[in-house]
Amino acid sequence: MAGLHNGPLPTNLMLLSDLPHLAVGDKVRFLGCIQDYSSTSATCILEHKYPKDSSVQVHVDVKLLLRTMSAGHSRVGEWVNVIGYITAVRSAHRTLPEITVVYVQALLLWSAGSFDLHGYEKSLDQQRRDKLCEIDTKTGRDPT
């Protein structure tokens, strides 16, 4: 039977700014910088200002991870990897500029350690272009 999986659903690494284009329930993997952490709600607020005009914030619910998280996993300024499920997407119309907030239930969260941010961004941009080219080839549309 097509579409059946014998294990967890796979994820694709994507830019944080692409998350608002996905549906509630989609499994995601992304990288973000912790802007704030609330111990009362067990929520990390992540951002990645790429592209530069990106106004996406991700509120990551880490309640399922509290037993395994270290203090570094909630430190402001720390870059972390997240795997989880999108639970909601909302626009904050009262803010200027308008911010889109994506809510994610984290299954895994770990430190990104030292990494090449520019290389990461360039690689995922290329991945996005390749995917668009593939889609356009299948539909016969011009990708430009």
A tleap script that builds the chain and sets N, CA, C and O, in Angstrom:
source leaprc.protein.ff14SB
mol = sequence {
  NMET ALA GLY LEU HIE ASN GLY PRO LEU PRO
  THR ASN LEU MET LEU LEU SER ASP LEU PRO
  HIE LEU ALA VAL GLY ASP LYS VAL ARG PHE
  LEU GLY CYS ILE GLN ASP TYR SER SER THR
  SER ALA THR CYS ILE LEU GLU HIE LYS TYR
  PRO LYS ASP SER SER VAL GLN VAL HIE VAL
  ASP VAL LYS LEU LEU LEU ARG THR MET SER
  ALA GLY HIE SER ARG VAL GLY GLU TRP VAL
  ASN VAL ILE GLY TYR ILE THR ALA VAL ARG
  SER ALA HIE ARG THR LEU PRO GLU ILE THR
  VAL VAL TYR VAL GLN ALA LEU LEU LEU TRP
  SER ALA GLY SER PHE ASP LEU HIE GLY TYR
  GLU LYS SER LEU ASP GLN GLN ARG ARG ASP
  LYS LEU CYS GLU ILE ASP THR LYS THR GLY
  ARG ASP PRO CTHR
}
set mol.1.N position { 0.832 -1.184 0.000 }
set mol.1.CA position { 0.000 0.000 0.000 }
set mol.1.C position { 0.872 1.241 0.000 }
set mol.1.O position { 1.808 1.357 0.791 }
set mol.2.N position { 0.567 2.143 -0.869 }
set mol.2.CA position { 1.331 3.382 -0.960 }
set mol.2.C position { 1.002 4.296 0.219 }
set mol.2.O position { -0.138 4.363 0.679 }
set mol.3.N position { 2.028 4.995 0.691 }
set mol.3.CA position { 1.806 5.987 1.734 }
set mol.3.C position { 1.923 5.470 3.155 }
set mol.3.O position { 1.869 6.262 4.097 }
set mol.4.N position { 2.083 4.158 3.340 }
set mol.4.CA position { 2.227 3.624 4.687 }
set mol.4.C position { 3.685 3.663 5.107 }
set mol.4.O position { 4.582 3.414 4.302 }
set mol.5.N position { 3.912 3.975 6.366 }
set mol.5.CA position { 5.266 4.034 6.907 }
set mol.5.C position { 5.389 3.035 8.045 }
set mol.5.O position { 4.445 2.833 8.809 }
set mol.6.N position { 6.552 2.413 8.153 }
set mol.6.CA position { 6.808 1.486 9.250 }
set mol.6.C position { 7.486 2.162 10.426 }
set mol.6.O position { 7.810 1.495 11.409 }
set mol.7.N position { 7.708 3.452 10.355 }
set mol.7.CA position { 8.377 4.180 11.425 }
set mol.7.C position { 7.911 5.614 11.431 }
set mol.7.O position { 6.888 5.952 10.835 }
set mol.8.N position { 8.672 6.461 12.111 }
set mol.8.CA position { 8.287 7.874 12.159 }
set mol.8.C position { 8.372 8.519 10.779 }
set mol.8.O position { 9.149 8.091 9.926 }
set mol.9.N position { 7.570 9.543 10.577 }
set mol.9.CA position { 7.616 10.269 9.321 }
set mol.9.C position { 8.968 10.949 9.162 }
set mol.9.O position { 9.518 11.468 10.134 }
set mol.10.N position { 9.516 10.953 7.931 }
set mol.10.CA position { 10.791 11.634 7.715 }
set mol.10.C position { 10.604 13.149 7.762 }
set mol.10.O position { 9.491 13.652 7.610 }
set mol.11.N position { 11.702 13.867 7.975 }
set mol.11.CA position { 11.661 15.326 7.940 }
set mol.11.C position { 12.686 15.822 6.941 }
set mol.11.O position { 13.662 15.136 6.634 }
set mol.12.N position { 12.451 17.019 6.441 }
set mol.12.CA position { 13.418 17.698 5.596 }
set mol.12.C position { 13.890 18.937 6.323 }
set mol.12.O position { 13.091 19.679 6.894 }
set mol.13.N position { 15.196 19.159 6.299 }
set mol.13.CA position { 15.752 20.362 6.879 }
set mol.13.C position { 15.298 21.550 6.048 }
set mol.13.O position { 15.395 21.523 4.821 }
set mol.14.N position { 14.800 22.600 6.709 }
set mol.14.CA position { 14.325 23.777 5.982 }
set mol.14.C position { 14.646 25.040 6.749 }
set mol.14.O position { 14.950 25.008 7.942 }
set mol.15.N position { 14.574 26.146 6.044 }
set mol.15.CA position { 14.773 27.441 6.678 }
set mol.15.C position { 13.584 27.773 7.558 }
set mol.15.O position { 12.445 27.453 7.219 }
set mol.16.N position { 13.842 28.402 8.668 }
set mol.16.CA position { 12.792 28.825 9.593 }
set mol.16.C position { 11.760 29.701 8.865 }
set mol.16.O position { 10.566 29.613 9.149 }
set mol.17.N position { 12.213 30.536 7.938 }
set mol.17.CA position { 11.310 31.445 7.211 }
set mol.17.C position { 10.335 30.703 6.295 }
set mol.17.O position { 9.347 31.291 5.854 }
set mol.18.N position { 10.589 29.428 6.000 }
set mol.18.CA position { 9.688 28.638 5.150 }
set mol.18.C position { 8.577 27.944 5.939 }
set mol.18.O position { 7.633 27.426 5.342 }
set mol.19.N position { 8.674 27.927 7.260 }
set mol.19.CA position { 7.701 27.193 8.081 }
set mol.19.C position { 6.256 27.677 7.927 }
set mol.19.O position { 5.349 26.846 7.955 }
set mol.20.N position { 5.994 28.991 7.765 }
set mol.20.CA position { 4.596 29.412 7.637 }
set mol.20.C position { 3.875 28.853 6.407 }
set mol.20.O position { 2.647 28.915 6.334 }
set mol.21.N position { 4.614 28.314 5.449 }
set mol.21.CA position { 4.012 27.777 4.226 }
set mol.21.C position { 3.572 26.329 4.377 }
set mol.21.O position { 3.028 25.738 3.444 }
set mol.22.N position { 3.808 25.764 5.547 }
set mol.22.CA position { 3.438 24.374 5.788 }
set mol.22.C position { 2.116 24.292 6.539 }
set mol.22.O position { 1.582 25.298 7.004 }
set mol.23.N position { 1.609 23.087 6.643 }
set mol.23.CA position { 0.301 22.877 7.279 }
set mol.23.C position { 0.463 22.411 8.720 }
set mol.23.O position { 1.485 21.833 9.091 }
set mol.24.N position { -0.557 22.673 9.516 }
set mol.24.CA position { -0.602 22.153 10.879 }
set mol.24.C position { -0.493 20.631 10.785 }
set mol.24.O position { -1.164 20.000 9.969 }
set mol.25.N position { 0.354 20.056 11.625 }
set mol.25.CA position { 0.567 18.613 11.615 }
set mol.25.C position { 1.795 18.180 10.837 }
set mol.25.O position { 2.234 17.037 10.968 }
set mol.26.N position { 2.368 19.079 10.019 }
set mol.26.CA position { 3.565 18.727 9.264 }
set mol.26.C position { 4.751 18.578 10.206 }
set mol.26.O position { 4.911 19.354 11.149 }
set mol.27.N position { 5.571 17.583 9.943 }
set mol.27.CA position { 6.791 17.366 10.714 }
set mol.27.C position { 7.895 18.224 10.099 }
set mol.27.O position { 8.051 18.257 8.879 }
set mol.28.N position { 8.658 18.917 10.942 }
set mol.28.CA position { 9.664 19.860 10.456 }
set mol.28.C position { 10.997 19.666 11.168 }
set mol.28.O position { 11.061 19.146 12.281 }
set mol.29.N position { 12.049 20.096 10.498 }
set mol.29.CA position { 13.375 20.214 11.112 }
set mol.29.C position { 13.942 21.541 10.652 }
set mol.29.O position { 13.937 21.846 9.459 }
set mol.30.N position { 14.432 22.334 11.600 }
set mol.30.CA position { 14.953 23.653 11.269 }
set mol.30.C position { 15.959 24.092 12.319 }
set mol.30.O position { 16.114 23.458 13.363 }
set mol.31.N position { 16.632 25.182 12.021 }
set mol.31.CA position { 17.639 25.771 12.890 }
set mol.31.C position { 17.170 27.168 13.247 }
set mol.31.O position { 16.660 27.887 12.388 }
set mol.32.N position { 17.334 27.564 14.498 }
set mol.32.CA position { 16.949 28.914 14.911 }
set mol.32.C position { 17.772 29.379 16.091 }
set mol.32.O position { 18.406 28.586 16.787 }
set mol.33.N position { 17.748 30.680 16.298 }
set mol.33.CA position { 18.472 31.300 17.410 }
set mol.33.C position { 17.471 31.646 18.509 }
set mol.33.O position { 16.449 32.280 18.246 }
set mol.34.N position { 17.761 31.235 19.725 }
set mol.34.CA position { 16.854 31.496 20.846 }
set mol.34.C position { 16.855 32.986 21.170 }
set mol.34.O position { 17.899 33.569 21.464 }
set mol.35.N position { 15.672 33.595 21.111 }
set mol.35.CA position { 15.485 35.007 21.441 }
set mol.35.C position { 14.956 35.186 22.858 }
set mol.35.O position { 15.204 36.202 23.507 }
set mol.36.N position { 14.217 34.169 23.327 }
set mol.36.CA position { 13.623 34.246 24.660 }
set mol.36.C position { 13.247 32.833 25.090 }
set mol.36.O position { 13.037 31.950 24.258 }
set mol.37.N position { 13.166 32.638 26.402 }
set mol.37.CA position { 12.706 31.368 26.944 }
set mol.37.C position { 11.834 31.655 28.156 }
set mol.37.O position { 12.220 32.419 29.040 }
set mol.38.N position { 10.664 31.043 28.194 }
set mol.38.CA position { 9.763 31.173 29.330 }
set mol.38.C position { 9.733 29.845 30.068 }
set mol.38.O position { 9.295 28.830 29.526 }
set mol.39.N position { 10.204 29.861 31.315 }
set mol.39.CA position { 10.182 28.630 32.105 }
set mol.39.C position { 8.769 28.292 32.559 }
set mol.39.O position { 8.466 27.124 32.806 }
set mol.40.N position { 7.901 29.288 32.675 }
set mol.40.CA position { 6.522 29.013 33.108 }
set mol.40.C position { 5.727 28.290 32.028 }
set mol.40.O position { 4.907 27.427 32.341 }
set mol.41.N position { 5.959 28.628 30.755 }
set mol.41.CA position { 5.236 27.955 29.676 }
set mol.41.C position { 6.089 26.909 28.970 }
set mol.41.O position { 5.592 26.203 28.093 }
set mol.42.N position { 7.372 26.795 29.340 }
set mol.42.CA position { 8.322 25.881 28.695 }
set mol.42.C position { 8.324 26.111 27.183 }
set mol.42.O position { 8.153 25.183 26.392 }
set mol.43.N position { 8.520 27.369 26.811 }
set mol.43.CA position { 8.515 27.756 25.405 }
set mol.43.C position { 9.766 28.553 25.060 }
set mol.43.O position { 10.114 29.522 25.736 }
set mol.44.N position { 10.436 28.122 23.990 }
set mol.44.CA position { 11.560 28.869 23.424 }
set mol.44.C position { 11.042 29.651 22.225 }
set mol.44.O position { 10.305 29.112 21.399 }
set mol.45.N position { 11.423 30.913 22.128 }
set mol.45.CA position { 11.089 31.713 20.948 }
set mol.45.C position { 12.343 31.784 20.093 }
set mol.45.O position { 13.383 32.284 20.523 }
set mol.46.N position { 12.224 31.271 18.864 }
set mol.46.CA position { 13.354 31.208 17.946 }
set mol.46.C position { 13.147 32.137 16.754 }
set mol.46.O position { 12.020 32.344 16.305 }
set mol.47.N position { 14.232 32.688 16.252 }
set mol.47.CA position { 14.226 33.482 15.031 }
set mol.47.C position { 15.461 33.140 14.222 }
set mol.47.O position { 16.447 32.622 14.746 }
set mol.48.N position { 15.388 33.437 12.951 }
set mol.48.CA position { 16.529 33.367 12.036 }
set mol.48.C position { 16.214 34.387 10.961 }
set mol.48.O position { 15.411 34.121 10.067 }
set mol.49.N position { 16.829 35.534 11.038 }
set mol.49.CA position { 16.543 36.650 10.127 }
set mol.49.C position { 17.149 36.380 8.753 }
set mol.49.O position { 18.058 37.084 8.313 }
set mol.50.N position { 16.639 35.365 8.093 }
set mol.50.CA position { 17.065 35.039 6.743 }
set mol.50.C position { 15.873 34.548 5.966 }
set mol.50.O position { 15.193 33.619 6.402 }
set mol.51.N position { 15.600 35.152 4.815 }
set mol.51.CA position { 16.256 36.334 4.279 }
set mol.51.C position { 16.104 37.527 5.225 }
set mol.51.O position { 15.307 37.490 6.162 }
set mol.52.N position { 16.863 38.563 4.973 }
set mol.52.CA position { 16.946 39.701 5.905 }
set mol.52.C position { 15.595 40.295 6.275 }
set mol.52.O position { 15.431 40.799 7.386 }
set mol.53.N position { 14.619 40.245 5.360 }
set mol.53.CA position { 13.300 40.824 5.635 }
set mol.53.C position { 12.343 39.826 6.298 }
set mol.53.O position { 11.152 40.108 6.434 }
set mol.54.N position { 12.854 38.674 6.705 }
set mol.54.CA position { 12.015 37.664 7.341 }
set mol.54.C position { 11.446 38.182 8.664 }
set mol.54.O position { 12.162 38.763 9.479 }
set mol.55.N position { 10.168 37.962 8.854 }
set mol.55.CA position { 9.510 38.367 10.101 }
set mol.55.C position { 8.777 37.172 10.716 }
set mol.55.O position { 7.632 37.284 11.156 }
set mol.56.N position { 9.464 36.032 10.734 }
set mol.56.CA position { 8.885 34.807 11.269 }
set mol.56.C position { 9.507 34.525 12.633 }
set mol.56.O position { 10.723 34.597 12.812 }
set mol.57.N position { 8.650 34.207 13.576 }
set mol.57.CA position { 9.057 33.770 14.907 }
set mol.57.C position { 8.486 32.385 15.122 }
set mol.57.O position { 7.361 32.101 14.711 }
set mol.58.N position { 9.253 31.524 15.764 }
set mol.58.CA position { 8.747 30.185 16.070 }
set mol.58.C position { 8.716 30.016 17.583 }
set mol.58.O position { 9.727 30.179 18.266 }
set mol.59.N position { 7.541 29.689 18.084 }
set mol.59.CA position { 7.357 29.407 19.506 }
set mol.59.C position { 7.401 27.889 19.661 }
set mol.59.O position { 6.484 27.182 19.245 }
set mol.60.N position { 8.480 27.405 20.266 }
set mol.60.CA position { 8.715 25.970 20.377 }
set mol.60.C position { 8.350 25.501 21.785 }
set mol.60.O position { 8.968 25.905 22.769 }
set mol.61.N position { 7.346 24.651 21.858 }
set mol.61.CA position { 6.911 24.050 23.120 }
set mol.61.C position { 7.872 22.902 23.434 }
set mol.61.O position { 7.956 21.929 22.684 }
set mol.62.N position { 8.593 23.026 24.545 }
set mol.62.CA position { 9.593 22.015 24.913 }
set mol.62.C position { 9.180 21.198 26.141 }
set mol.62.O position { 10.027 20.563 26.769 }
set mol.63.N position { 7.901 21.207 26.485 }
set mol.63.CA position { 7.442 20.478 27.676 }
set mol.63.C position { 7.832 19.002 27.651 }
set mol.63.O position { 8.162 18.428 28.689 }
set mol.64.N position { 7.796 18.390 26.474 }
set mol.64.CA position { 8.131 16.970 26.366 }
set mol.64.C position { 9.617 16.703 26.579 }
set mol.64.O position { 10.023 15.555 26.762 }
set mol.65.N position { 10.428 17.756 26.555 }
set mol.65.CA position { 11.883 17.601 26.615 }
set mol.65.C position { 12.501 18.069 27.931 }
set mol.65.O position { 13.716 17.977 28.107 }
set mol.66.N position { 11.687 18.566 28.851 }
set mol.66.CA position { 12.216 19.191 30.057 }
set mol.66.C position { 13.166 18.292 30.850 }
set mol.66.O position { 14.126 18.786 31.442 }
set mol.67.N position { 12.920 17.014 30.871 }
set mol.67.CA position { 13.779 16.100 31.639 }
set mol.67.C position { 15.171 15.953 31.031 }
set mol.67.O position { 16.129 15.637 31.736 }
set mol.68.N position { 15.281 16.180 29.730 }
set mol.68.CA position { 16.564 15.948 29.049 }
set mol.68.C position { 17.268 17.227 28.622 }
set mol.68.O position { 18.409 17.178 28.164 }
set mol.69.N position { 16.604 18.376 28.766 }
set mol.69.CA position { 17.209 19.636 28.334 }
set mol.69.C position { 18.224 20.134 29.352 }
set mol.69.O position { 18.026 20.026 30.562 }
set mol.70.N position { 19.316 20.683 28.829 }
set mol.70.CA position { 20.279 21.342 29.707 }
set mol.70.C position { 20.031 22.845 29.639 }
set mol.70.O position { 19.273 23.318 28.792 }
set mol.71.N position { 20.669 23.589 30.529 }
set mol.71.CA position { 20.498 25.048 30.567 }
set mol.71.C position { 20.896 25.696 29.240 }
set mol.71.O position { 20.298 26.695 28.840 }
set mol.72.N position { 21.884 25.146 28.562 }
set mol.72.CA position { 22.334 25.693 27.282 }
set mol.72.C position { 21.284 25.619 26.191 }
set mol.72.O position { 21.321 26.399 25.239 }
set mol.73.N position { 20.347 24.692 26.319 }
set mol.73.CA position { 19.304 24.537 25.313 }
set mol.73.C position { 18.237 25.612 25.390 }
set mol.73.O position { 17.348 25.663 24.540 }
set mol.74.N position { 18.309 26.469 26.392 }
set mol.74.CA position { 17.316 27.544 26.517 }
set mol.74.C position { 17.996 28.901 26.691 }
set mol.74.O position { 17.342 29.881 27.048 }
set mol.75.N position { 19.293 28.963 26.442 }
set mol.75.CA position { 20.065 30.200 26.622 }
set mol.75.C position { 19.845 31.141 25.439 }
set mol.75.O position { 19.995 30.743 24.284 }
set mol.76.N position { 19.488 32.397 25.736 }
set mol.76.CA position { 19.294 33.400 24.696 }
set mol.76.C position { 20.587 33.537 23.898 }
set mol.76.O position { 21.673 33.647 24.466 }
set mol.77.N position { 20.452 33.527 22.575 }
set mol.77.CA position { 21.592 33.635 21.679 }
set mol.77.C position { 22.121 32.299 21.191 }
set mol.77.O position { 22.932 32.252 20.267 }
set mol.78.N position { 21.667 31.210 21.805 }
set mol.78.CA position { 22.104 29.864 21.411 }
set mol.78.C position { 21.384 29.446 20.130 }
set mol.78.O position { 20.173 29.624 20.007 }
set mol.79.N position { 22.137 28.887 19.175 }
set mol.79.CA position { 21.544 28.323 17.958 }
set mol.79.C position { 21.216 26.865 18.238 }
set mol.79.O position { 22.064 26.114 18.721 }
set mol.80.N position { 19.980 26.464 17.933 }
set mol.80.CA position { 19.541 25.094 18.188 }
set mol.80.C position { 18.857 24.501 16.960 }
set mol.80.O position { 18.261 25.205 16.144 }
set mol.81.N position { 18.967 23.194 16.868 }
set mol.81.CA position { 18.222 22.410 15.876 }
set mol.81.C position { 16.953 21.918 16.540 }
set mol.81.O position { 16.948 21.580 17.723 }
set mol.82.N position { 15.877 21.880 15.771 }
set mol.82.CA position { 14.589 21.420 16.304 }
set mol.82.C position { 13.958 20.445 15.316 }
set mol.82.O position { 13.956 20.685 14.109 }
set mol.83.N position { 13.433 19.364 15.831 }
set mol.83.CA position { 12.549 18.478 15.072 }
set mol.83.C position { 11.241 18.442 15.841 }
set mol.83.O position { 11.223 18.222 17.052 }
set mol.84.N position { 10.140 18.663 15.119 }
set mol.84.CA position { 8.841 18.656 15.779 }
set mol.84.C position { 7.704 18.773 14.790 }
set mol.84.O position { 7.887 18.607 13.584 }
set mol.85.N position { 6.524 19.063 15.318 }
set mol.85.CA position { 5.313 19.179 14.505 }
set mol.85.C position { 4.724 20.577 14.625 }
set mol.85.O position { 4.677 21.149 15.715 }
set mol.86.N position { 4.281 21.117 13.514 }
set mol.86.CA position { 3.618 22.417 13.515 }
set mol.86.C position { 2.244 22.249 14.147 }
set mol.86.O position { 1.472 21.375 13.755 }
set mol.87.N position { 1.944 23.107 15.144 }
set mol.87.CA position { 0.644 23.030 15.815 }
set mol.87.C position { -0.261 24.200 15.449 }
set mol.87.O position { -1.479 24.100 15.592 }
set mol.88.N position { 0.316 25.315 14.975 }
set mol.88.CA position { -0.491 26.468 14.556 }
set mol.88.C position { 0.407 27.465 13.834 }
set mol.88.O position { 1.623 27.484 14.023 }
set mol.89.N position { -0.228 28.302 12.993 }
set mol.89.CA position { 0.447 29.412 12.315 }
set mol.89.C position { -0.470 30.608 12.427 }
set mol.89.O position { -1.642 30.534 12.057 }
set mol.90.N position { 0.054 31.716 12.936 }
set mol.90.CA position { -0.768 32.921 13.111 }
set mol.90.C position { 0.022 34.153 12.718 }
set mol.90.O position { 1.245 34.192 12.855 }
set mol.91.N position { -0.688 35.164 12.225 }
set mol.91.CA position { -0.066 36.456 11.940 }
set mol.91.C position { -0.412 37.427 13.047 }
set mol.91.O position { -1.555 37.493 13.499 }
set mol.92.N position { 0.589 38.181 13.481 }
set mol.92.CA position { 0.382 39.207 14.507 }
set mol.92.C position { 0.155 40.526 13.790 }
set mol.92.O position { 1.111 41.246 13.501 }
set mol.93.N position { -1.099 40.851 13.499 }
set mol.93.CA position { -1.454 42.030 12.715 }
set mol.93.C position { -1.212 43.337 13.458 }
set mol.93.O position { -1.157 44.399 12.838 }
set mol.94.N position { -1.068 43.274 14.757 }
set mol.94.CA position { -0.935 44.509 15.540 }
set mol.94.C position { 0.498 44.994 15.653 }
set mol.94.O position { 0.758 46.032 16.261 }
set mol.95.N position { 1.426 44.253 15.075 }
set mol.95.CA position { 2.826 44.651 15.176 }
set mol.95.C position { 3.305 45.218 13.849 }
set mol.95.O position { 2.810 44.842 12.787 }
set mol.96.N position { 4.252 46.109 13.918 }
set mol.96.CA position { 4.882 46.654 12.715 }
set mol.96.C position { 6.368 46.383 12.797 }
set mol.96.O position { 6.989 46.837 13.758 }
set mol.97.N position { 6.979 45.684 11.874 }
set mol.97.CA position { 6.316 44.998 10.776 }
set mol.97.C position { 5.509 43.799 11.291 }
set mol.97.O position { 5.722 43.311 12.401 }
set mol.98.N position { 4.593 43.351 10.459 }
set mol.98.CA position { 3.761 42.210 10.834 }
set mol.98.C position { 4.629 40.970 11.012 }
set mol.98.O position { 5.482 40.665 10.179 }
set mol.99.N position { 4.399 40.273 12.101 }
set mol.99.CA position { 5.164 39.066 12.408 }
set mol.99.C position { 4.261 37.850 12.223 }
set mol.99.O position { 3.101 37.851 12.636 }
set mol.100.N position { 4.810 36.817 11.597 }
set mol.100.CA position { 4.116 35.543 11.502 }
set mol.100.C position { 4.696 34.634 12.575 }
set mol.100.O position { 5.911 34.462 12.665 }
set mol.101.N position { 3.824 34.058 13.382 }
set mol.101.CA position { 4.255 33.180 14.471 }
set mol.101.C position { 3.840 31.752 14.131 }
set mol.101.O position { 2.678 31.468 13.841 }
set mol.102.N position { 4.830 30.867 14.176 }
set mol.102.CA position { 4.595 29.447 13.952 }
set mol.102.C position { 4.791 28.752 15.295 }
set mol.102.O position { 5.776 28.996 15.992 }
set mol.103.N position { 3.852 27.888 15.649 }
set mol.103.CA position { 3.934 27.147 16.908 }
set mol.103.C position { 4.341 25.707 16.592 }
set mol.103.O position { 3.755 25.060 15.724 }
set mol.104.N position { 5.344 25.221 17.306 }
set mol.104.CA position { 5.879 23.879 17.064 }
set mol.104.C position { 5.962 23.118 18.377 }
set mol.104.O position { 6.426 23.648 19.386 }
set mol.105.N position { 5.511 21.881 18.354 }
set mol.105.CA position { 5.705 20.964 19.477 }
set mol.105.C position { 7.001 20.224 19.212 }
set mol.105.O position { 7.085 19.445 18.262 }
set mol.106.N position { 8.017 20.456 20.040 }
set mol.106.CA position { 9.331 19.850 19.816 }
set mol.106.C position { 9.357 18.392 20.247 }
set mol.106.O position { 8.843 18.026 21.303 }
set mol.107.N position { 9.965 17.576 19.407 }
set mol.107.CA position { 10.262 16.187 19.748 }
set mol.107.C position { 11.723 16.051 20.137 }
set mol.107.O position { 12.078 15.260 21.011 }
set mol.108.N position { 12.567 16.834 19.473 }
set mol.108.CA position { 14.001 16.882 19.742 }
set mol.108.C position { 14.471 18.321 19.642 }
set mol.108.O position { 13.979 19.087 18.813 }
set mol.109.N position { 15.416 18.684 20.479 }
set mol.109.CA position { 16.042 19.995 20.417 }
set mol.109.C position { 17.473 19.812 20.899 }
set mol.109.O position { 17.706 19.284 21.987 }
set mol.110.N position { 18.438 20.252 20.082 }
set mol.110.CA position { 19.837 20.118 20.465 }
set mol.110.C position { 20.635 21.300 19.949 }
set mol.110.O position { 20.254 21.952 18.976 }
set mol.111.N position { 21.739 21.561 20.612 }
set mol.111.CA position { 22.594 22.691 20.260 }
set mol.111.C position { 23.185 22.496 18.869 }
set mol.111.O position { 23.563 21.387 18.492 }
set mol.112.N position { 23.260 23.587 18.114 }
set mol.112.CA position { 23.864 23.528 16.788 }
set mol.112.C position { 25.385 23.521 16.879 }
set mol.112.O position { 26.066 23.199 15.905 }
set mol.113.N position { 25.918 23.877 18.046 }
set mol.113.CA position { 27.369 23.940 18.182 }
set mol.113.C position { 27.931 25.009 17.257 }
set mol.113.O position { 27.235 25.961 16.906 }
set mol.114.N position { 29.187 24.851 16.866 }
set mol.114.CA position { 29.753 25.811 15.918 }
set mol.114.C position { 29.432 25.328 14.508 }
set mol.114.O position { 29.593 24.147 14.201 }
set mol.115.N position { 28.984 26.229 13.664 }
set mol.115.CA position { 28.617 25.874 12.300 }
set mol.115.C position { 28.770 27.107 11.415 }
set mol.115.O position { 28.911 28.226 11.908 }
set mol.116.N position { 28.740 26.887 10.110 }
set mol.116.CA position { 28.875 27.945 9.120 }
set mol.116.C position { 27.467 28.411 8.736 }
set mol.116.O position { 26.812 27.788 7.900 }
set mol.117.N position { 27.002 29.507 9.346 }
set mol.117.CA position { 25.648 29.997 9.094 }
set mol.117.C position { 25.449 30.357 7.631 }
set mol.117.O position { 24.423 30.011 7.046 }
set mol.118.N position { 26.414 31.047 7.030 }
set mol.118.CA position { 26.288 31.439 5.617 }
set mol.118.C position { 26.205 30.194 4.720 }
set mol.118.O position { 25.408 30.156 3.782 }
set mol.119.N position { 27.020 29.189 5.009 }
set mol.119.CA position { 26.985 27.955 4.237 }
set mol.119.C position { 25.653 27.232 4.375 }
set mol.119.O position { 25.130 26.693 3.399 }
set mol.120.N position { 25.107 27.219 5.583 }
set mol.120.CA position { 23.796 26.614 5.850 }
set mol.120.C position { 22.718 27.312 5.020 }
set mol.120.O position { 21.919 26.656 4.352 }
set mol.121.N position { 22.702 28.648 5.066 }
set mol.121.CA position { 21.700 29.418 4.320 }
set mol.121.C position { 21.834 29.181 2.818 }
set mol.121.O position { 20.835 28.977 2.128 }
set mol.122.N position { 23.055 29.207 2.317 }
set mol.122.CA position { 23.311 28.998 0.888 }
set mol.122.C position { 22.862 27.605 0.453 }
set mol.122.O position { 22.248 27.446 -0.602 }
set mol.123.N position { 23.173 26.594 1.275 }
set mol.123.CA position { 22.804 25.217 0.960 }
set mol.123.C position { 21.288 25.039 0.886 }
set mol.123.O position { 20.781 24.391 -0.030 }
set mol.124.N position { 20.564 25.614 1.850 }
set mol.124.CA position { 19.105 25.463 1.848 }
set mol.124.C position { 18.452 26.292 0.750 }
set mol.124.O position { 17.415 25.893 0.219 }
set mol.125.N position { 19.037 27.442 0.395 }
set mol.125.CA position { 18.544 28.197 -0.766 }
set mol.125.C position { 18.674 27.352 -2.032 }
set mol.125.O position { 17.752 27.296 -2.846 }
set mol.126.N position { 19.826 26.694 -2.193 }
set mol.126.CA position { 20.044 25.845 -3.370 }
set mol.126.C position { 19.071 24.674 -3.369 }
set mol.126.O position { 18.533 24.314 -4.417 }
set mol.127.N position { 18.841 24.077 -2.206 }
set mol.127.CA position { 17.882 22.977 -2.086 }
set mol.127.C position { 16.492 23.432 -2.527 }
set mol.127.O position { 15.795 22.708 -3.237 }
set mol.128.N position { 16.090 24.638 -2.105 }
set mol.128.CA position { 14.784 25.180 -2.485 }
set mol.128.C position { 14.710 25.395 -4.001 }
set mol.128.O position { 13.711 25.042 -4.628 }
set mol.129.N position { 15.762 25.970 -4.589 }
set mol.129.CA position { 15.781 26.196 -6.041 }
set mol.129.C position { 15.717 24.878 -6.801 }
set mol.129.O position { 15.009 24.777 -7.803 }
set mol.130.N position { 16.451 23.864 -6.336 }
set mol.130.CA position { 16.434 22.555 -6.988 }
set mol.130.C position { 15.039 21.940 -6.938 }
set mol.130.O position { 14.575 21.353 -7.915 }
set mol.131.N position { 14.372 22.080 -5.785 }
set mol.131.CA position { 13.024 21.522 -5.632 }
set mol.131.C position { 12.037 22.233 -6.566 }
set mol.131.O position { 11.196 21.585 -7.188 }
set mol.132.N position { 12.140 23.570 -6.666 }
set mol.132.CA position { 11.269 24.328 -7.565 }
set mol.132.C position { 11.521 23.933 -9.007 }
set mol.132.O position { 10.575 23.813 -9.787 }
set mol.133.N position { 12.776 23.729 -9.378 }
set mol.133.CA position { 13.134 23.319 -10.732 }
set mol.133.C position { 12.529 21.949 -11.038 }
set mol.133.O position { 11.998 21.725 -12.126 }
set mol.134.N position { 12.615 21.033 -10.066 }
set mol.134.CA position { 12.070 19.692 -10.227 }
set mol.134.C position { 10.561 19.741 -10.422 }
set mol.134.O position { 10.019 19.047 -11.282 }
set mol.135.N position { 9.886 20.558 -9.628 }
set mol.135.CA position { 8.426 20.705 -9.748 }
set mol.135.C position { 8.075 21.292 -11.105 }
set mol.135.O position { 7.160 20.803 -11.768 }
set mol.136.N position { 8.784 22.328 -11.531 }
set mol.136.CA position { 8.512 22.962 -12.811 }
set mol.136.C position { 8.789 22.025 -13.977 }
set mol.136.O position { 8.093 22.084 -14.990 }
set mol.137.N position { 9.792 21.161 -13.853 }
set mol.137.CA position { 10.093 20.183 -14.908 }
set mol.137.C position { 8.943 19.203 -15.032 }
set mol.137.O position { 8.557 18.840 -16.143 }
set mol.138.N position { 8.388 18.768 -13.904 }
set mol.138.CA position { 7.275 17.815 -13.929 }
set mol.138.C position { 6.000 18.431 -14.498 }
set mol.138.O position { 5.223 17.746 -15.162 }
set mol.139.N position { 5.781 19.728 -14.239 }
set mol.139.CA position { 4.563 20.381 -14.712 }
set mol.139.C position { 4.721 21.031 -16.064 }
set mol.139.O position { 3.736 21.449 -16.672 }
set mol.140.N position { 5.976 21.127 -16.555 }
set mol.140.CA position { 6.214 21.745 -17.850 }
set mol.140.C position { 6.273 23.260 -17.803 }
set mol.140.O position { 6.313 23.909 -18.849 }
set mol.141.N position { 6.279 23.836 -16.602 }
set mol.141.CA position { 6.358 25.301 -16.474 }
set mol.141.C position { 7.798 25.759 -16.489 }
set mol.141.O position { 8.704 25.021 -16.103 }
set mol.142.N position { 7.998 26.975 -16.936 }
set mol.142.CA position { 9.318 27.595 -16.931 }
set mol.142.C position { 9.647 28.035 -15.509 }
set mol.142.O position { 8.898 28.826 -14.936 }
set mol.143.N position { 10.762 27.543 -14.905 }
set mol.143.CA position { 11.083 27.854 -13.521 }
set mol.143.C position { 11.554 29.287 -13.311 }
set mol.143.O position { 11.729 29.692 -12.161 }
set mol.144.N position { 11.765 30.064 -14.346 }
set mol.144.CA position { 12.235 31.456 -14.176 }
set mol.144.C position { 11.126 32.440 -14.108 }
set mol.144.O position { 11.371 33.638 -13.967 }
savepdb mol mol.pdb
quit
